[in-house]
Structure formats: structure tokens, C-alpha cells
Amino acid sequence: MYELWQTEWCPASRRVRQRLTELGIDYISRQVPVERDDRVLLRERTGSDTIPVLVAPDGEQLVGEDAIDTHLDAHMPVPGEARAHRLKAEKARRRYLEEECECSQPVTP
């Protein structure tokens, strides 16, 4: 099972979560403290205080979005549903911005 060390506020973590969803990969999500100095458990388990970190089932530790994407590209086939997941996520983000965001400008598709 994959293990993702991440936060909800981190854009790279969000993109990795989306990619894992698109690929149909189940994973365990580990929340990381905001402050790097407080990321003791992350450093103990992965040797890094940077997020996101994806630990592969074989124990390989992938630090950062680029390393994670490279690994997934090499090891995971893209299922037919991936595009549908991506489009649904884009639609949900647009709807959120339109309904929830107090932006002064309209959202463009």
C-alpha cells in the first residue's frame, strides 16, 4: 500500500492526491505539521521534512511532486477512467470558485 505524507493546504500534495485518484491507487494519508521544525515523525520515517512524500509498497521513498510523478509514470498504467476523474475534479474546482470564493472576477473555463 502506498503511503502519502502530505497536507490539505499544499498545492503539490493536492495534485499528487488527484493523480493517485486518477490512477485508481489506494493509499494511506499521513498528515504533516505545518511547521518544518515540528515534522519529527516525517523526518524519522522518510529522512525528509519536505512534502509531499510518497512511500511505495516496496519502501522506496519519493520526495517531491516530480519524483512521485516520475515513479508513477514508470510503474502505473493509466486506466481509462483517469480522464473522467480529471474532468470531474476540474469541474468541482470551478464550481467551488464560483460558489465559495469571494473573488471579484468571474471564473473562466
Backbone bond lengths (Angstrom), bond angles and torsions (degrees), N, CA, C in turn:
res aa  C-N    CA-C-N  psi(-1)  N-CA   C-N-CA  omega(-1)  CA-C   N-CA-C  phi
1 M - - - 1.461 - - 1.519 108.44 -
2 Y 1.318 115.98 135.37 1.457 121.25 175.33 1.528 109.45 -71.76
3 E 1.328 115.69 152.39 1.461 122.61 178.74 1.528 107.34 -131.71
4 L 1.334 116.66 119.65 1.451 121.64 -177.41 1.521 110.32 -108.01
5 W 1.329 115.90 119.62 1.460 122.63 174.14 1.523 105.77 -93.92
6 Q 1.342 117.04 120.23 1.452 120.48 -169.26 1.519 112.24 -163.21
7 T 1.332 115.22 178.06 1.459 121.70 170.85 1.519 108.27 -135.16
8 E 1.301 116.20 160.63 1.461 121.01 179.03 1.522 111.95 -73.97
9 W 1.322 118.36 -27.45 1.461 121.30 -176.07 1.523 113.63 -85.62
10 C 1.302 118.37 -10.30 1.466 122.62 -175.68 1.534 110.76 -84.22
11 P 1.337 118.71 119.48 1.463 120.79 -179.82 1.534 113.34 -59.15
12 A 1.324 117.50 -39.32 1.474 120.03 178.92 1.524 110.20 -65.42
13 S 1.324 117.53 -39.47 1.470 120.72 177.32 1.524 110.33 -62.10
14 R 1.332 116.98 -41.73 1.461 120.36 178.93 1.525 110.97 -61.89
15 R 1.327 116.22 -43.67 1.463 118.97 179.95 1.521 111.77 -65.26
16 V 1.333 117.83 -37.17 1.472 120.96 177.39 1.525 109.75 -67.30
17 R 1.332 118.24 -43.12 1.469 120.40 177.46 1.521 110.00 -58.82
18 Q 1.339 116.40 -43.52 1.460 120.31 179.27 1.524 110.30 -61.78
19 R 1.311 117.21 -43.38 1.477 121.06 -179.38 1.525 110.75 -63.05
20 L 1.333 117.09 -43.40 1.467 120.60 178.40 1.525 110.28 -61.67
21 T 1.320 116.64 -39.61 1.469 120.63 177.39 1.519 110.49 -63.99
22 E 1.331 116.70 -46.68 1.461 120.73 179.46 1.523 112.24 -58.01
23 L 1.336 115.85 -36.28 1.462 120.67 -178.93 1.532 112.47 -84.81
24 G 1.327 117.14 -5.36 1.461 120.69 179.21 1.516 113.36 72.63
25 I 1.326 116.62 31.01 1.462 121.62 -176.95 1.524 110.00 -95.77
26 D 1.321 116.14 123.85 1.461 120.87 172.10 1.524 108.12 -77.81
27 Y 1.322 116.30 144.94 1.459 120.18 179.73 1.517 109.91 -153.89
28 I 1.312 114.55 160.14 1.458 122.17 173.25 1.520 106.82 -97.16
29 S 1.307 116.51 131.74 1.456 121.51 -179.79 1.528 109.59 -100.56
30 R 1.322 115.23 126.65 1.465 122.03 177.36 1.525 107.95 -112.35
31 Q 1.312 116.74 119.18 1.459 121.16 179.54 1.523 109.51 -78.40
32 V 1.314 115.72 141.61 1.459 122.89 -175.62 1.524 109.14 -116.04
33 P 1.338 117.96 139.38 1.463 119.60 176.69 1.529 112.23 -59.44
34 V 1.309 115.75 153.05 1.461 121.76 -179.46 1.534 110.48 -63.01
35 E 1.293 116.71 -48.94 1.467 121.68 -175.32 1.530 110.98 -81.23
36 R 1.327 115.73 130.43 1.467 120.13 -179.62 1.528 112.33 -57.28
37 D 1.326 116.88 -38.30 1.468 120.19 -179.43 1.526 112.36 -61.80
38 D 1.329 116.81 -23.48 1.464 121.38 -178.52 1.529 112.76 -91.09
39 R 1.295 118.58 0.56 1.465 122.57 -175.80 1.526 112.24 -88.26
40 V 1.309 115.82 46.84 1.459 122.45 -176.51 1.532 110.92 -61.03
41 L 1.306 117.87 -49.85 1.461 121.27 -177.79 1.529 111.11 -62.63
42 L 1.325 117.43 -40.88 1.461 120.93 177.20 1.527 110.29 -59.39
43 R 1.340 117.18 -46.29 1.466 120.42 179.50 1.524 111.22 -63.98
44 E 1.327 116.78 -40.84 1.472 120.15 179.50 1.521 111.55 -62.71
45 R 1.315 116.97 -41.36 1.472 121.05 -175.49 1.521 114.16 -83.01
46 T 1.355 116.78 -31.18 1.467 118.75 -172.70 1.524 114.32 -122.57
47 G 1.322 117.61 -13.52 1.454 120.58 -176.83 1.523 113.30 78.43
48 S 1.312 117.69 9.02 1.460 122.27 -178.05 1.524 109.93 -133.72
49 D 1.335 115.25 155.88 1.465 118.92 172.28 1.524 109.91 -117.57
50 T 1.335 116.52 13.27 1.461 123.68 179.34 1.517 109.67 -95.89
51 I 1.331 116.63 143.75 1.463 120.87 175.57 1.515 109.40 -120.74
52 P 1.300 116.62 156.09 1.463 127.89 -3.76 1.527 111.73 -80.44
53 V 1.334 114.03 157.24 1.459 122.49 171.83 1.522 106.79 -126.03
54 L 1.325 116.03 130.30 1.458 120.94 176.03 1.520 107.69 -114.06
55 V 1.325 115.75 123.25 1.463 120.80 176.01 1.520 106.39 -99.81
56 A 1.332 115.32 120.00 1.461 121.79 -178.25 1.528 109.93 -76.47
57 P 1.326 117.18 161.84 1.463 120.34 -179.95 1.534 113.62 -56.64
58 D 1.339 117.10 -27.99 1.469 119.71 178.95 1.519 112.59 -85.63
59 G 1.354 117.50 2.97 1.458 121.90 177.94 1.517 114.31 95.58
60 E 1.337 117.87 -8.43 1.462 120.27 178.24 1.519 108.96 -60.89
61 Q 1.329 116.36 134.71 1.453 121.95 -178.18 1.524 109.46 -108.03
62 L 1.320 115.37 120.92 1.459 122.19 -176.21 1.515 107.95 -110.73
63 V 1.322 115.95 112.45 1.458 121.35 -174.93 1.526 109.39 -102.26
64 G 1.311 115.93 120.93 1.452 121.75 177.35 1.519 112.24 94.37
65 E 1.322 113.87 154.23 1.457 121.60 -175.85 1.529 112.23 -60.57
66 D 1.319 118.34 -41.21 1.470 120.76 -178.00 1.526 111.49 -63.65
67 A 1.327 116.86 -45.29 1.474 120.54 179.34 1.526 110.58 -64.26
68 I 1.322 116.91 -38.95 1.462 121.45 178.84 1.527 109.99 -64.72
69 D 1.331 116.62 -47.39 1.468 120.14 179.49 1.524 111.51 -60.70
70 T 1.321 117.26 -42.64 1.466 121.28 179.46 1.521 110.61 -60.36
71 H 1.329 116.23 -44.61 1.462 120.90 178.80 1.530 111.15 -62.39
72 L 1.327 116.16 -48.10 1.464 119.73 -178.28 1.524 110.98 -63.74
73 D 1.346 117.19 -39.99 1.467 120.50 177.41 1.526 111.05 -58.70
74 A 1.317 117.02 -38.96 1.463 121.83 -175.62 1.526 113.54 -80.57
75 H 1.335 117.26 -25.48 1.469 119.80 -170.67 1.526 116.50 -116.12
76 M 1.326 117.51 -15.05 1.456 119.03 -173.07 1.525 111.59 -123.48
77 P 1.323 117.29 123.51 1.462 118.94 175.59 1.531 109.98 -70.84
78 V 1.316 116.13 149.86 1.462 121.18 179.57 1.525 108.10 -88.12
79 P 1.341 117.38 115.69 1.467 119.68 -179.80 1.532 111.32 -73.90
80 G 1.308 116.10 162.01 1.456 121.69 179.54 1.514 113.65 -59.46
81 E 1.326 117.60 -28.15 1.471 121.65 -178.41 1.522 114.07 -77.91
82 A 1.322 118.41 -9.39 1.464 120.84 -173.92 1.520 111.84 -56.14
83 R 1.322 117.36 -46.05 1.463 120.51 -178.53 1.525 111.15 -63.80
84 A 1.315 117.53 -39.90 1.464 120.95 178.97 1.531 110.74 -62.63
85 H 1.335 117.10 -40.75 1.473 120.41 176.69 1.525 110.47 -61.88
86 R 1.330 116.55 -44.38 1.459 121.06 -178.39 1.525 110.67 -62.29
87 L 1.323 117.21 -46.00 1.459 120.91 -179.40 1.528 111.57 -63.80
88 K 1.327 116.42 -40.69 1.466 120.52 178.38 1.522 110.83 -63.23
89 A 1.329 117.03 -41.73 1.468 121.29 179.07 1.527 110.73 -64.21
90 E 1.333 117.20 -42.04 1.461 120.54 178.26 1.528 111.03 -62.56
91 K 1.319 116.47 -41.98 1.466 121.06 178.41 1.534 110.64 -62.98
92 A 1.330 116.72 -42.78 1.463 120.87 179.80 1.527 110.69 -64.41
93 R 1.335 118.00 -40.45 1.468 120.94 178.34 1.527 111.05 -64.58
94 R 1.335 116.67 -42.19 1.473 119.88 177.60 1.527 110.49 -61.73
95 R 1.327 116.01 -45.45 1.465 120.30 179.89 1.525 110.38 -61.22
96 Y 1.323 117.46 -42.50 1.461 120.63 178.10 1.525 110.37 -58.93
97 L 1.320 116.02 -47.72 1.461 119.16 -179.02 1.519 111.49 -62.46
98 E 1.307 116.73 -38.55 1.463 120.50 -179.58 1.522 111.89 -70.59
99 E 1.319 117.64 -40.01 1.459 121.57 -173.99 1.522 114.07 -91.56
100 E 1.324 117.37 -36.23 1.462 120.63 -170.33 1.524 114.33 -105.04
101 C 1.291 116.11 -32.80 1.458 120.06 -175.25 1.519 109.75 -76.60
102 E 1.300 116.36 138.48 1.457 121.09 179.04 1.523 110.04 -93.08
103 C 1.296 115.65 40.61 1.468 121.74 179.78 1.523 109.52 -72.06
104 S 1.315 115.59 148.74 1.466 118.50 179.75 1.514 112.46 -86.43
105 Q 1.333 118.36 -15.50 1.441 121.05 -178.81 1.516 110.78 -109.01
106 P 1.324 117.97 145.36 1.462 120.15 178.61 1.527 110.47 -69.32
107 V 1.302 115.64 152.51 1.461 122.47 179.29 1.519 108.41 -81.82
108 T 1.322 116.22 135.48 1.462 120.55 177.42 1.514 109.39 -103.25
109 P 1.334 117.79 141.24 1.470 120.47 -178.23 1.500 113.84 -69.21
